[in-house]
C-alpha cells in the first residue's frame, strides 16, 4: 500500500491494537462530552462535537490557550475526517447548535456570481456560570472553570469516534469516563472499573440489552477495552453476583498495570503465561480465611498492586501533582487502603471482592457507604446493597430515611407497591435492588413526558392504582413491579402521555385567558390610537368603516325585531359604548379585505414588552 493510499475500513480495524498511554498525544477533553454529549446526542452530533474538541483542544500555545478556538468546517472535512454522511451534515449541525454544544460564528456561503465561497466558522459553547451541568435541558455549554477535564488519547477522537458505531463509542466512552476520567484526591486516575450490565446500560443510555451486549463484545474484540475480570451471576437472589471489571485497552499494557489482575509488570511467571496456575495454587495459601486483624495478612497481590499504583512511572496520571507531594502522600494513602480493605472484610466481603473494591474506589467513598448502610435499612442482601452503593456512589440517606434521600427508582418502587396494596400513607415495604433497577428505567421514560422529579411518587401511585384496577379480577397475580411493567407499562405510558398532553393544553388555555384579561386594556388603548391615526391620516381608508357603523346603527333604530322601545334603547346604548365600538373596529380591519390591524395575540407577540412569549422565556 502506497503512502497516499487510505487503508480500508477492515484493515483499519485489524490494525487497531489499543490506545497509546495517556502521557502524550492527548486532548484535554471536557468530561461533559462523556456525561452529556455521548449519552444524549445522535451519532452525527457526537462525531461533530468530537471533531470540534479535537480540532480546538488538541493543540495549545505556550499560555495553555487553544491554538484554534474557532474551527472552519467544510462539508468535505465533515465527510472525510469526522465521518458524517453528507446528507446528515445540516441536521447534525442544527442539533449541535440547539443543544448548546457549538455555536455558529460565521455562516457559510456558496460560490455565486461575483461572490467567492466562504466556509462556515464554528466554536465550542462554554458555560461561564461556574456550575457543572449534566442535564441536557439545562446544558448551556461546556464547563469553563478549572477542572472537570481529562486527557484523552487522540486516537479516541481520530479513530474511534468517526469510525465505530455509536453504541461502541458509548461503551468505550463510559469505561474511559469511569477509569482515567475519575481522579482521586491524591491526583491518581482509576485503572479499571467494575460495572454491571445494568450500570453500563444506565450509563450509556442503550435501551436494548442485546445491542449493549453486541457493543461490549465488539469493543473487546477490536481492542478498545479489555475485561480484567469476568462477572458472576448468582441465580440465588443475586447474593454472590459480581460485576465484570473493565479497563481501557492500552497498546503497551505493561506500562499501566491492572492492579489485582494477572498483568503486573516485572513478574516473569505472569509474563510467561503461568499466572492462572500460580493464582489457583496460591489461592489456598494466601486467600484463606483470616481472623487476625493485622494488615500483614493482606494478600501480596493487593500490597504489590498498591505499591505499584503509587509509583511515578506506572500510574495513569497526567502529571498534575508534583513528585514531592506524591511521595509525601504515599505512606498515608497505602495505610488507608489497607485499613479499608480490612473494613470491607469485616463487613462480610471475601478477600477477592474486598481487594477489588479497595483497588477501584477511594477510601473516603467506601468509608462513607459503610457508615451509611445501617441507615438504608436493607431488608435483605445487605452486602449486595453495600457493594452496589460503593460501585454507583449512592447519595447520603437522611437520618429519617425521608423520600428525598432515596434514588428515583427506590421512590417509585416503594410508592408503587403502597398504592397497589391500597396504602395511601407512607410506604412500609422497602424495594429490592432489582425493583429499583426496573423502576429507574421506567421513571426515565415518564420524565421525558413530564420532567418533574418531585412528582415521581405521584407517578408511582398512579401506576400502582392503574395496575390494581386492571388486575382486579386476577387475584392470583403476584405483586411484582417487573411483571406489572411487562403487562401494563406501555399502556400506562400511553395513558400518562395523553393526560399530560391534555393537562398542558388546559393549562395553556388558562394561561392565555388570564393573560388576555391582564393586558386587554393595553390592547384596546392600541386600537384607540390606531383608530385616531387612521381617521386623521388615512380618511379614505377609514371611510368604509364609518359607513358600516352608520348602517348598523340605523338598522337598530328601525329594526322591526325590537318588540319594545326599552329593548331598542338598551341595544343602541350597548352599540355606542367605546369598548364595543373598538371591538368592531378591530374586527373590521383584521378581515382578509382590510388586514391593517394586529389581533390581540399578534400585538402581544410583536408589540407588548410583557407578552406571553417573553414572560415564558424569562420564567
ROPA-134332 format. One record per residue (C-alpha): residue number from 1; x, y, z. Coordinates in nm, 2 decimals, padded with zeros to 4 digits. Example, Ala and Ser with C-alpha at 12.3 -4.5 7.8 and 13.67 -1.06 7.14 Angstrom:
% ROPA-134332
ATOM   pos        u        v        w
ATOM     1    01.23   -00.45    00.78
ATOM     2    01.37   -00.11    00.71
END
This chain:
% ROPA-134332
ATOM   pos        u        v        w
ATOM     1    00.00    00.00    00.00
ATOM     2    00.15    00.34   -00.10
ATOM     3    00.18    00.63    00.13
ATOM     4   -00.11    00.82   -00.02
ATOM     5   -00.35    00.53   -00.01
ATOM     6   -00.60    00.51    00.27
ATOM     7   -00.65    00.18    00.44
ATOM     8   -00.98    00.02    00.40
ATOM     9   -01.22    00.00    00.70
ATOM    10   -01.15   -00.37    00.76
ATOM    11   -00.77   -00.30    00.75
ATOM    12   -00.81   -00.02    01.00
ATOM    13   -01.00   -00.24    01.24
ATOM    14   -00.75   -00.52    01.22
ATOM    15   -00.46   -00.28    01.27
ATOM    16   -00.61   -00.11    01.58
ATOM    17   -00.42   -00.25    01.88
ATOM    18   -00.53   -00.02    02.16
ATOM    19   -00.48    00.34    02.27
ATOM    20   -00.14    00.49    02.34
ATOM    21   -00.06    00.57    02.70
ATOM    22   -00.22    00.90    02.81
ATOM    23    00.10    01.08    02.88
ATOM    24    00.14    01.24    02.54
ATOM    25   -00.06    01.28    02.22
ATOM    26   -00.37    01.36    02.42
ATOM    27   -00.66    01.61    02.40
ATOM    28   -00.77    01.78    02.72
ATOM    29   -01.13    01.70    02.70
ATOM    30   -01.43    01.83    02.90
ATOM    31   -01.59    01.55    03.10
ATOM    32   -01.93    01.67    02.98
ATOM    33   -01.85    01.53    02.64
ATOM    34   -01.90    01.19    02.81
ATOM    35   -02.16    01.29    03.06
ATOM    36   -02.39    01.49    02.82
ATOM    37   -02.30    01.47    02.46
ATOM    38   -02.21    01.10    02.43
ATOM    39   -02.52    01.00    02.64
ATOM    40   -02.78    01.21    02.47
ATOM    41   -02.67    01.32    02.12
ATOM    42   -02.71    01.14    01.79
ATOM    43   -02.42    00.97    01.62
ATOM    44   -02.37    01.27    01.39
ATOM    45   -02.37    01.52    01.67
ATOM    46   -02.12    01.30    01.87
ATOM    47   -01.89    01.29    01.57
ATOM    48   -01.93    01.66    01.50
ATOM    49   -01.86    01.77    01.87
ATOM    50   -01.58    01.52    01.90
ATOM    51   -01.42    01.66    01.58
ATOM    52   -01.46    02.01    01.72
ATOM    53   -01.30    01.92    02.05
ATOM    54   -01.01    01.75    01.88
ATOM    55   -00.95    02.05    01.65
ATOM    56   -00.99    02.31    01.92
ATOM    57   -00.83    02.15    02.23
ATOM    58   -00.59    01.91    02.07
ATOM    59   -00.32    02.19    02.04
ATOM    60   -00.25    02.48    02.27
ATOM    61    00.00    02.77    02.28
ATOM    62    00.26    02.84    02.54
ATOM    63    00.00    03.00    02.77
ATOM    64   -00.23    02.70    02.75
ATOM    65   -00.48    02.86    02.52
ATOM    66   -00.63    02.67    02.22
ATOM    67   -00.44    02.75    01.90
ATOM    68   -00.76    02.72    01.70
ATOM    69   -01.05    02.85    01.92
ATOM    70   -01.26    02.88    01.61
ATOM    71   -01.29    02.60    01.36
ATOM    72   -01.36    02.64    00.99
ATOM    73   -01.57    02.35    00.88
ATOM    74   -01.63    02.24    00.52
ATOM    75   -01.86    01.96    00.41
ATOM    76   -01.56    01.77    00.28
ATOM    77   -01.39    01.77    00.62
ATOM    78   -01.70    01.65    00.79
ATOM    79   -01.74    01.37    00.55
ATOM    80   -01.38    01.26    00.53
ATOM    81   -01.25    01.35    00.88
ATOM    82   -01.55    01.35    01.11
ATOM    83   -01.72    01.05    00.95
ATOM    84   -02.06    01.23    00.89
ATOM    85   -02.25    01.14    00.58
ATOM    86   -02.32    01.44    00.35
ATOM    87   -02.70    01.41    00.39
ATOM    88   -02.68    01.42    00.77
ATOM    89   -02.45    01.73    00.80
ATOM    90   -02.71    02.00    00.81
ATOM    91   -02.94    01.84    01.06
ATOM    92   -02.64    01.74    01.27
ATOM    93   -02.52    02.10    01.29
ATOM    94   -02.87    02.22    01.38
ATOM    95   -02.89    01.96    01.65
ATOM    96   -02.55    02.06    01.80
ATOM    97   -02.64    02.43    01.80
ATOM    98   -02.98    02.37    01.95
ATOM    99   -02.82    02.16    02.23
ATOM   100   -02.57    02.43    02.30
ATOM   101   -02.27    02.21    02.21
ATOM   102   -02.14    02.45    01.95
ATOM   103   -02.23    02.80    01.81
ATOM   104   -02.20    02.95    01.47
ATOM   105   -01.96    03.25    01.44
ATOM   106   -01.99    03.30    01.07
ATOM   107   -02.24    03.15    00.83
ATOM   108   -02.11    02.98    00.52
ATOM   109   -02.18    03.09    00.16
ATOM   110   -02.16    02.90   -00.16
ATOM   111   -01.99    03.03   -00.47
ATOM   112   -02.20    03.26   -00.68
ATOM   113   -02.19    03.54   -00.94
ATOM   114   -01.94    03.80   -00.81
ATOM   115   -01.91    03.62   -00.48
ATOM   116   -01.65    03.38   -00.35
ATOM   117   -01.74    03.08   -00.14
ATOM   118   -01.70    03.12    00.24
ATOM   119   -01.68    02.82    00.48
ATOM   120   -01.88    02.84    00.80
ATOM   121   -01.70    02.92    01.12
ATOM   122   -01.79    02.75    01.45
ATOM   123   -01.67    02.73    01.81
ATOM   124   -01.75    02.52    02.11
ATOM   125   -02.00    02.67    02.36
ATOM   126   -01.86    02.74    02.70
ATOM   127   -02.06    02.80    03.02
ATOM   128   -01.91    03.07    03.24
ATOM   129   -02.17    03.02    03.52
ATOM   130   -01.94    02.80    03.73
ATOM   131   -02.19    02.52    03.75
ATOM   132   -02.11    02.17    03.62
ATOM   133   -02.43    02.07    03.44
ATOM   134   -02.52    01.72    03.31
ATOM   135   -02.89    01.76    03.24
ATOM   136   -02.93    01.81    02.86
ATOM   137   -03.22    02.06    02.90
ATOM   138   -03.01    02.28    03.13
ATOM   139   -02.69    02.25    02.94
ATOM   140   -02.56    02.59    02.82
ATOM   141   -02.21    02.49    02.72
ATOM   142   -01.91    02.31    02.85
ATOM   143   -01.78    02.39    03.20
ATOM   144   -01.54    02.68    03.17
ATOM   145   -01.39    02.67    03.51
ATOM   146   -01.09    02.48    03.63
ATOM   147   -01.11    02.10    03.65
ATOM   148   -01.36    01.86    03.51
ATOM   149   -01.14    01.78    03.21
ATOM   150   -00.94    01.46    03.13
ATOM   151   -00.65    01.39    02.90
ATOM   152   -00.80    01.16    02.64
ATOM   153   -00.58    00.97    02.38
ATOM   154   -00.61    01.14    02.04
ATOM   155   -00.69    00.81    01.88
ATOM   156   -01.03    00.81    02.06
ATOM   157   -01.12    01.12    01.85
ATOM   158   -00.92    01.04    01.54
ATOM   159   -01.03    00.68    01.50
ATOM   160   -01.29    00.55    01.74
ATOM   161   -01.55    00.84    01.73
ATOM   162   -01.55    00.89    01.35
ATOM   163   -01.54    00.52    01.25
ATOM   164   -01.71    00.30    01.51
ATOM   165   -02.09    00.26    01.57
ATOM   166   -02.24    00.49    01.83
ATOM   167   -02.31    00.20    02.07
ATOM   168   -01.95    00.10    02.07
ATOM   169   -01.84    00.46    02.12
ATOM   170   -02.08    00.49    02.42
ATOM   171   -01.93    00.17    02.57
ATOM   172   -01.57    00.29    02.53
ATOM   173   -01.66    00.64    02.65
ATOM   174   -01.83    00.50    02.96
ATOM   175   -01.52    00.30    03.05
ATOM   176   -01.29    00.59    02.98
ATOM   177   -01.50    00.82    03.19
ATOM   178   -01.51    00.59    03.49
ATOM   179   -01.14    00.50    03.47
ATOM   180   -00.90    00.77    03.36
ATOM   181   -01.18    01.02    03.38
ATOM   182   -01.21    00.97    03.76
ATOM   183   -00.94    01.13    03.98
ATOM   184   -00.89    01.06    04.35
ATOM   185   -00.79    01.33    04.59
ATOM   186   -00.43    01.21    04.56
ATOM   187   -00.43    01.30    04.19
ATOM   188   -00.43    00.95    04.06
ATOM   189   -00.66    00.80    03.79
ATOM   190   -00.85    00.48    03.81
ATOM   191   -00.71    00.20    03.61
ATOM   192   -01.02   -00.02    03.59
ATOM   193   -01.38   -00.02    03.69
ATOM   194   -01.63   -00.29    03.80
ATOM   195   -01.95   -00.22    03.60
ATOM   196   -02.25   -00.45    03.59
ATOM   197   -02.46   -00.49    03.28
ATOM   198   -02.73   -00.28    03.43
ATOM   199   -02.50    00.00    03.53
ATOM   200   -02.34    00.01    03.18
ATOM   201   -02.69    00.02    03.04
ATOM   202   -02.78    00.31    03.26
ATOM   203   -02.46    00.50    03.19
ATOM   204   -02.47    00.46    02.81
ATOM   205   -02.85    00.50    02.78
ATOM   206   -02.87    00.20    02.55
ATOM   207   -03.22    00.06    02.59
ATOM   208   -03.17   -00.27    02.41
ATOM   209   -02.97   -00.52    02.62
ATOM   210   -02.90   -00.71    02.30
ATOM   211   -02.74   -00.40    02.14
ATOM   212   -02.55   -00.34    02.46
ATOM   213   -02.41   -00.69    02.47
ATOM   214   -02.31   -00.67    02.10
ATOM   215   -02.14   -00.34    02.16
ATOM   216   -01.94   -00.47    02.45
ATOM   217   -01.82   -00.78    02.26
ATOM   218   -01.73   -00.56    01.96
ATOM   219   -01.53   -00.32    02.18
ATOM   220   -01.35   -00.62    02.34
ATOM   221   -01.27   -00.79    02.01
ATOM   222   -01.15   -00.47    01.84
ATOM   223   -00.90   -00.38    02.12
ATOM   224   -01.09   -00.07    02.25
ATOM   225   -01.13   -00.21    02.60
ATOM   226   -01.04   -00.52    02.79
ATOM   227   -01.22   -00.73    03.05
ATOM   228   -00.99   -00.76    03.36
ATOM   229   -01.22   -00.99    03.54
ATOM   230   -01.54   -01.17    03.44
ATOM   231   -01.86   -01.10    03.61
ATOM   232   -02.06   -01.37    03.80
ATOM   233   -02.44   -01.40    03.80
ATOM   234   -02.58   -01.58    04.11
ATOM   235   -02.94   -01.70    04.04
ATOM   236   -02.99   -01.75    04.42
ATOM   237   -03.12   -01.39    04.48
ATOM   238   -02.80   -01.25    04.35
ATOM   239   -02.61   -01.26    04.67
ATOM   240   -02.29   -01.38    04.51
ATOM   241   -02.33   -01.18    04.19
ATOM   242   -02.04   -00.97    04.08
ATOM   243   -02.00   -00.71    03.81
ATOM   244   -01.74   -00.76    03.54
ATOM   245   -01.43   -00.54    03.56
ATOM   246   -01.32   -00.34    03.25
ATOM   247   -01.02   -00.12    03.16
ATOM   248   -00.91    00.08    02.86
ATOM   249   -00.70   -00.13    02.62
ATOM   250   -00.35    00.03    02.61
ATOM   251   -00.10   -00.05    02.33
ATOM   252    00.16   -00.12    02.59
ATOM   253   -00.03   -00.29    02.88
ATOM   254    00.30   -00.34    03.08
ATOM   255    00.33    00.03    03.12
ATOM   256    00.00    00.06    03.30
ATOM   257   -00.06   -00.24    03.54
ATOM   258   -00.41   -00.38    03.60
ATOM   259   -00.39   -00.39    03.98
ATOM   260   -00.52   -00.71    04.13
ATOM   261   -00.51   -00.88    03.79
ATOM   262   -00.27   -01.11    03.62
ATOM   263   -00.07   -00.83    03.45
ATOM   264    00.18   -00.70    03.70
ATOM   265    00.49   -00.57    03.53
ATOM   266    00.82   -00.74    03.62
ATOM   267    00.67   -01.08    03.71
ATOM   268    00.83   -01.35    03.49
ATOM   269    00.57   -01.61    03.58
ATOM   270    00.29   -01.39    03.47
ATOM   271    00.47   -01.27    03.16
ATOM   272    00.53   -01.63    03.06
ATOM   273    00.16   -01.72    03.09
ATOM   274    00.18   -01.91    03.42
ATOM   275   -00.04   -01.66    03.61
ATOM   276   -00.35   -01.88    03.61
ATOM   277   -00.17   -02.18    03.76
ATOM   278    00.00   -01.98    04.02
ATOM   279   -00.32   -01.79    04.11
ATOM   280   -00.50   -02.12    04.16
ATOM   281   -00.21   -02.27    04.36
ATOM   282   -00.17   -01.97    04.59
ATOM   283   -00.54   -01.93    04.65
ATOM   284   -00.55   -02.19    04.92
ATOM   285   -00.24   -02.03    05.09
ATOM   286   -00.28   -01.66    05.05
ATOM   287   -00.66   -01.62    05.02
ATOM   288   -00.76   -01.85    05.30
ATOM   289   -01.00   -01.70    05.57
ATOM   290   -00.81   -01.50    05.82
ATOM   291   -00.94   -01.40    06.16
ATOM   292   -00.64   -01.18    06.25
ATOM   293   -00.68   -00.80    06.23
ATOM   294   -00.31   -00.74    06.13
ATOM   295   -00.25   -00.59    05.79
ATOM   296    00.03   -00.84    05.74
ATOM   297   -00.23   -01.08    05.62
ATOM   298   -00.33   -00.87    05.33
ATOM   299   -00.28   -01.07    05.01
ATOM   300    00.05   -01.00    04.84
ATOM   301   -00.11   -00.91    04.51
ATOM   302   -00.31   -00.63    04.68
ATOM   303    00.00   -00.49    04.86
ATOM   304    00.22   -00.52    04.55
ATOM   305   -00.06   -00.36    04.34
ATOM   306   -00.08   -00.06    04.56
ATOM   307    00.30   -00.02    04.58
ATOM   308    00.29   -00.01    04.20
ATOM   309   -00.01    00.22    04.20
ATOM   310    00.18    00.49    04.38
ATOM   311    00.50    00.47    04.17
ATOM   312    00.55    00.76    03.93
ATOM   313    00.62    00.55    03.62
ATOM   314    00.32    00.31    03.64
ATOM   315    00.03    00.55    03.72
ATOM   316   -00.23    00.65    03.48
ATOM   317   -00.16    01.01    03.58
ATOM   318   -00.14    01.33    03.39
ATOM   319    00.14    01.49    03.60
ATOM   320   -00.09    01.73    03.78
ATOM   321    00.08    01.67    04.11
ATOM   322    00.45    01.72    04.16
ATOM   323    00.67    01.43    04.27
ATOM   324    00.74    01.57    04.61
ATOM   325    00.38    01.59    04.72
ATOM   326    00.31    01.24    04.58
ATOM   327    00.60    01.10    04.79
ATOM   328    00.47    01.26    05.10
ATOM   329    00.12    01.12    05.04
ATOM   330    00.22    00.76    04.97
ATOM   331    00.25    00.62    05.32
ATOM   332   -00.08    00.76    05.45
ATOM   333   -00.26    00.66    05.12
ATOM   334   -00.13    00.30    05.14
ATOM   335   -00.22    00.27    05.51
ATOM   336   -00.57    00.40    05.43
ATOM   337   -00.62    00.15    05.15
ATOM   338   -00.51   -00.14    05.38
ATOM   339   -00.74   -00.02    05.65
ATOM   340   -01.04    00.00    05.42
ATOM   341   -00.95   -00.35    05.29
ATOM   342   -00.99   -00.48    05.65
ATOM   343   -01.32   -00.29    05.69
ATOM   344   -01.46   -00.45    05.38
ATOM   345   -01.36   -00.79    05.51
ATOM   346   -01.52   -00.72    05.84
ATOM   347   -01.84   -00.61    05.66
ATOM   348   -01.86   -00.96    05.51
ATOM   349   -01.68   -00.95    05.17
ATOM   350   -01.45   -01.22    05.08
ATOM   351   -01.08   -01.14    05.02
ATOM   352   -01.10   -01.12    04.65
ATOM   353   -01.41   -00.89    04.64
ATOM   354   -01.26   -00.67    04.92
ATOM   355   -00.93   -00.63    04.73
ATOM   356   -01.13   -00.55    04.41
ATOM   357   -01.33   -00.27    04.58
ATOM   358   -01.04   -00.13    04.77
ATOM   359   -00.84   -00.11    04.44
ATOM   360   -01.10    00.07    04.24
ATOM   361   -01.27    00.32    04.48
ATOM   362   -01.14    00.58    04.71
ATOM   363   -01.11    00.53    05.09
ATOM   364   -01.35    00.81    05.16
ATOM   365   -01.62    00.68    04.92
ATOM   366   -01.60    00.33    05.07
ATOM   367   -01.60    00.45    05.43
ATOM   368   -01.89    00.67    05.37
ATOM   369   -02.10    00.39    05.22
ATOM   370   -02.02    00.15    05.50
ATOM   371   -02.13    00.42    05.76
ATOM   372   -02.45    00.49    05.57
ATOM   373   -02.55    00.12    05.52
ATOM   374   -02.74    00.08    05.85
ATOM   375   -02.94    00.40    05.77
ATOM   376   -03.06    00.24    05.45
ATOM   377   -03.24   -00.03    05.64
ATOM   378   -03.16   -00.32    05.40
ATOM   379   -03.43   -00.57    05.42
ATOM   380   -03.22   -00.85    05.26
ATOM   381   -02.88   -00.89    05.10
ATOM   382   -02.72   -00.60    05.28
ATOM   383   -02.38   -00.70    05.14
ATOM   384   -02.52   -00.67    04.78
ATOM   385   -02.66   -00.33    04.87
ATOM   386   -02.33   -00.21    05.01
ATOM   387   -02.14   -00.32    04.71
ATOM   388   -02.38   -00.16    04.47
ATOM   389   -02.38    00.16    04.67
ATOM   390   -02.00    00.17    04.65
ATOM   391   -01.99    00.10    04.28
ATOM   392   -02.26    00.35    04.19
ATOM   393   -02.17    00.61    04.46
ATOM   394   -02.52    00.63    04.61
ATOM   395   -02.61    00.97    04.78
ATOM   396   -02.64    01.00    05.15
ATOM   397   -02.97    00.89    05.32
ATOM   398   -03.13    01.13    05.55
ATOM   399   -03.14    01.04    05.92
ATOM   400   -03.52    00.98    05.90
ATOM   401   -03.50    00.80    05.57
ATOM   402   -03.71    01.06    05.40
ATOM   403   -03.81    01.00    05.04
ATOM   404   -03.57    01.28    04.93
ATOM   405   -03.28    01.06    05.04
ATOM   406   -03.37    00.77    04.81
ATOM   407   -03.30    00.73    04.44
ATOM   408   -03.58    00.80    04.20
ATOM   409   -03.61    00.42    04.13
ATOM   410   -03.65    00.35    04.50
ATOM   411   -03.91    00.62    04.55
ATOM   412   -04.11    00.49    04.25
ATOM   413   -04.09    00.12    04.36
ATOM   414   -04.19    00.18    04.72
ATOM   415   -04.49    00.41    04.64
ATOM   416   -04.60    00.17    04.36
ATOM   417   -04.63   -00.12    04.60
ATOM   418   -04.80    00.10    04.86
ATOM   419   -05.06    00.22    04.60
ATOM   420   -05.12   -00.14    04.47
ATOM   421   -05.18   -00.25    04.83
ATOM   422   -05.42    00.04    04.89
ATOM   423   -05.19    00.21    05.14
ATOM   424   -05.23    00.59    05.10
ATOM   425   -04.98    00.67    05.37
ATOM   426   -04.60    00.63    05.40
ATOM   427   -04.48    00.32    05.22
ATOM   428   -04.40    00.05    05.47
ATOM   429   -04.21   -00.20    05.25
ATOM   430   -03.86   -00.14    05.11
ATOM   431   -03.78   -00.21    04.75
ATOM   432   -03.54   -00.47    04.63
ATOM   433   -03.24   -00.38    04.42
ATOM   434   -03.40   -00.54    04.11
ATOM   435   -03.72   -00.34    04.17
ATOM   436   -03.51   -00.02    04.19
ATOM   437   -03.33   -00.10    03.86
ATOM   438   -03.65   -00.18    03.68
ATOM   439   -03.81    00.14    03.82
ATOM   440   -03.52    00.36    03.72
ATOM   441   -03.57    00.28    03.35
ATOM   442   -03.95    00.33    03.37
ATOM   443   -03.90    00.66    03.56
ATOM   444   -03.67    00.79    03.28
ATOM   445   -03.94    00.72    03.03
ATOM   446   -04.21    00.90    03.23
ATOM   447   -03.98    01.20    03.30
ATOM   448   -03.94    01.25    02.92
ATOM   449   -04.31    01.34    02.91
ATOM   450   -04.33    01.52    03.25
ATOM   451   -03.98    01.63    03.36
ATOM   452   -04.05    01.69    03.73
ATOM   453   -03.86    01.46    03.96
ATOM   454   -04.06    01.59    04.27
ATOM   455   -04.37    01.41    04.13
ATOM   456   -04.21    01.06    04.09
ATOM   457   -04.40    00.94    04.40
ATOM   458   -04.73    01.05    04.25
ATOM   459   -04.65    00.89    03.92
ATOM   460   -04.57    00.57    04.10
ATOM   461   -04.90    00.58    04.29
ATOM   462   -05.09    00.64    03.97
ATOM   463   -04.93    00.34    03.81
ATOM   464   -05.00    00.13    04.13
ATOM   465   -05.37    00.22    04.12
ATOM   466   -05.38    00.16    03.74
ATOM   467   -05.24   -00.19    03.79
ATOM   468   -05.47   -00.26    04.08
ATOM   469   -05.77   -00.17    03.87
ATOM   470   -05.65   -00.37    03.57
ATOM   471   -05.58   -00.68    03.77
ATOM   472   -05.89   -00.65    03.99
ATOM   473   -06.02   -00.98    03.85
ATOM   474   -05.69   -01.15    03.87
ATOM   475   -05.63   -01.21    04.24
ATOM   476   -05.36   -01.47    04.18
ATOM   477   -05.13   -01.23    04.01
ATOM   478   -04.81   -01.19    04.22
ATOM   479   -04.73   -00.83    04.33
ATOM   480   -04.42   -00.78    04.12
ATOM   481   -04.31   -00.45    03.97
ATOM   482   -04.13   -00.62    03.69
ATOM   483   -04.44   -00.83    03.59
ATOM   484   -04.66   -00.52    03.62
ATOM   485   -04.43   -00.33    03.39
ATOM   486   -04.43   -00.61    03.14
ATOM   487   -04.81   -00.64    03.14
ATOM   488   -04.92   -00.27    03.18
ATOM   489   -04.62   -00.05    03.14
ATOM   490   -04.67    00.06    02.77
ATOM   491   -05.05    00.10    02.82
ATOM   492   -04.99    00.33    03.13
ATOM   493   -04.73    00.54    02.93
ATOM   494   -04.99    00.60    02.66
ATOM   495   -05.25    00.70    02.91
ATOM   496   -05.00    00.91    03.11
ATOM   497   -04.88    01.09    02.79
ATOM   498   -05.24    01.16    02.69
ATOM   499   -05.33    01.30    03.03
ATOM   500   -05.01    01.52    03.03
ATOM   501   -05.09    01.65    02.69
ATOM   502   -05.45    01.73    02.79
ATOM   503   -05.33    01.89    03.11
ATOM   504   -05.08    02.11    02.93
ATOM   505   -05.34    02.21    02.68
ATOM   506   -05.58    02.32    02.96
ATOM   507   -05.30    02.49    03.14
ATOM   508   -05.21    02.68    02.82
ATOM   509   -05.57    02.79    02.78
ATOM   510   -05.59    02.91    03.14
ATOM   511   -05.27    03.10    03.10
ATOM   512   -05.39    03.26    02.78
ATOM   513   -05.72    03.36    02.94
ATOM   514   -05.55    03.52    03.24
ATOM   515   -05.30    03.69    03.01
ATOM   516   -05.57    03.83    02.79
ATOM   517   -05.76    03.97    03.09
ATOM   518   -05.44    04.13    03.22
ATOM   519   -05.35    04.31    02.90
ATOM   520   -05.69    04.36    02.74
ATOM   521   -05.69    04.73    02.84
ATOM   522   -05.35    04.79    02.69
ATOM   523   -05.46    04.63    02.36
ATOM   524   -05.77    04.85    02.34
ATOM   525   -05.55    05.15    02.40
ATOM   526   -05.36    05.04    02.10
ATOM   527   -05.68    05.01    01.90
ATOM   528   -05.79    05.36    02.00
ATOM   529   -05.46    05.51    01.90
ATOM   530   -05.48    05.33    01.56
ATOM   531   -05.83    05.45    01.50
ATOM   532   -05.74    05.81    01.56
ATOM   533   -05.44    05.77    01.33
ATOM   534   -05.65    05.62    01.05
ATOM   535   -05.92    05.88    01.09
ATOM   536   -05.68    06.17    01.06
ATOM   537   -05.41    06.05    00.83
ATOM   538   -05.59    05.80    00.60
ATOM   539   -05.95    05.91    00.59
ATOM   540   -06.02    05.73    00.26
ATOM   541   -05.92    05.40    00.43
ATOM   542   -06.12    05.48    00.74
ATOM   543   -06.44    05.59    00.55
ATOM   544   -06.57    05.24    00.48
ATOM   545   -06.57    05.16    00.85
ATOM   546   -06.76    05.48    00.93
ATOM   547   -07.02    05.39    00.67
ATOM   548   -07.06    05.04    00.81
ATOM   549   -07.11    05.19    01.16
ATOM   550   -07.39    05.42    01.04
ATOM   551   -07.56    05.13    00.86
ATOM   552   -07.56    04.90    01.16
ATOM   553   -07.68    05.18    01.40
ATOM   554   -07.96    05.27    01.15
ATOM   555   -08.07    04.91    01.14
ATOM   556   -08.11    04.91    01.52
ATOM   557   -08.31    05.23    01.51
ATOM   558   -08.56    05.10    01.26
ATOM   559   -08.55    04.72    01.31
ATOM   560   -08.89    04.55    01.33
ATOM   561   -08.75    04.28    01.56
ATOM   562   -08.72    04.51    01.86
ATOM   563   -09.05    04.44    02.04
ATOM   564   -09.04    04.74    02.28
ATOM   565   -08.88    05.09    02.29
ATOM   566   -08.70    05.00    02.61
ATOM   567   -08.53    04.70    02.44
ATOM   568   -08.44    04.91    02.14
ATOM   569   -08.28    05.18    02.37
ATOM   570   -08.08    04.92    02.55
ATOM   571   -07.94    04.78    02.23
ATOM   572   -07.84    05.12    02.10
ATOM   573   -07.67    05.21    02.43
ATOM   574   -07.47    04.89    02.41
ATOM   575   -07.38    04.96    02.05
ATOM   576   -07.25    05.31    02.14
ATOM   577   -07.02    05.20    02.42
ATOM   578   -06.65    05.28    02.34
ATOM   579   -06.53    04.92    02.40
ATOM   580   -06.80    04.78    02.17
ATOM   581   -06.70    05.04    01.90
ATOM   582   -06.33    04.94    01.93
ATOM   583   -06.41    04.57    01.91
ATOM   584   -06.60    04.63    01.58
ATOM   585   -06.31    04.85    01.46
ATOM   586   -06.07    04.56    01.53
ATOM   587   -06.29    04.30    01.36
ATOM   588   -06.34    04.52    01.05
ATOM   589   -05.97    04.59    00.99
ATOM   590   -05.84    04.24    01.06
ATOM   591   -06.05    04.08    00.79
ATOM   592   -05.88    03.95    00.47
ATOM   593   -06.00    04.25    00.28
ATOM   594   -05.88    04.51    00.54
ATOM   595   -05.59    04.35    00.72
ATOM   596   -05.41    04.65    00.86
ATOM   597   -05.45    04.59    01.24
ATOM   598   -05.29    04.33    01.46
ATOM   599   -05.52    04.10    01.65
ATOM   600   -05.46    04.06    02.02
ATOM   601   -05.21    03.78    02.00
ATOM   602   -05.02    03.93    01.72
ATOM   603   -05.00    04.26    01.91
ATOM   604   -04.90    04.07    02.22
ATOM   605   -04.62    03.89    02.04
ATOM   606   -04.48    04.18    01.85
ATOM   607   -04.56    04.50    02.05
ATOM   608   -04.63    04.40    02.41
ATOM   609   -04.30    04.41    02.61
ATOM   610   -04.47    04.18    02.86
ATOM   611   -04.60    03.95    02.60
ATOM   612   -04.68    03.59    02.69
ATOM   613   -04.38    03.45    02.49
ATOM   614   -04.14    03.70    02.66
ATOM   615   -04.27    03.61    03.00
ATOM   616   -04.23    03.24    02.93
ATOM   617   -03.87    03.29    02.82
ATOM   618   -03.79    03.49    03.13
ATOM   619   -03.96    03.23    03.35
END
